[in-house]
Amino acid sequence: METKQEEQEKAKYEERIVRILSKDIEGRMTIYAGLTKVKGISWALSNAICMILKIDKKRKIGSLNNEEIKKISDFMKNPKILGFLFNRKNDFETGENRHVIGADLELRREFDIKRLKKIKSYRGLRHSVGQPVRGQRTKSHFRKNKGKSVGIKKKQKQIEKKGEYIK
């Protein structure tokens, strides 16, 4: 049985909002799930962060103190992890394995797409036309609703009234 003080402490952690790398995370989430709210952090990377920094991943994120939050954010900026967890392996510009998170991830992705469009590669052309890039079929999917759709007209019920049909 939990004492009243422990219950109040847990409620305090749940009310708290933790800010990690410019992303607000609710305090009642576990650390394992809360880290995935940051753009660029997958479930596998979140698990790796918890294991490497020796933090219990079932702990509530609201219970973290400022030192632990700083340690997590520093590790996220420059992770020392295995190569398959990086999201930019053999980066186009530098040629090294990097992990990009947050707004920088969106910016890198946008630049990559612009580069593909500029060199007029097949993928770039597909991006510019708005078609699927990775070889999916387009017969039944990827149809855009352009303008008003023309469908089958609804049949109007004819109501019989004194031998006459009213439309």
Long-range contacts (C-beta under 8 A, 24 or more apart in sequence): 10-60, 12-62, 13-60, 13-62, 13-63, 14-60, 14-62, 15-62, 16-62, 17-62, 18-61, 18-62, 18-64, 18-69, 20-69, 20-72, 20-73, 20-76, 21-73, 21-76, 21-77, 21-101, 21-102, 22-102, 22-103, 23-102, 25-61, 26-61, 26-62, 27-60, 27-61, 27-62, 27-63, 28-60, 28-62, 29-60, 29-61, 30-57, 30-58, 30-59, 30-60, 30-61, 31-55, 31-56, 31-57, 31-58, 31-59, 31-60, 31-61, 31-64, 32-57, 32-58, 34-61, 35-61, 35-72, 35-76, 38-76, 38-101, 38-102, 39-101, 39-102, 39-103, 39-105, 39-106, 40-87, 40-99, 40-100, 40-101, 40-102, 40-105, 41-76, 41-101, 42-85, 42-87, 44-85, 45-79, 45-81, 45-85, 45-99, 48-79, 48-81, 48-82, 48-85, 49-75, 49-76, 49-79, 52-80, 52-81, 76-101, 77-101
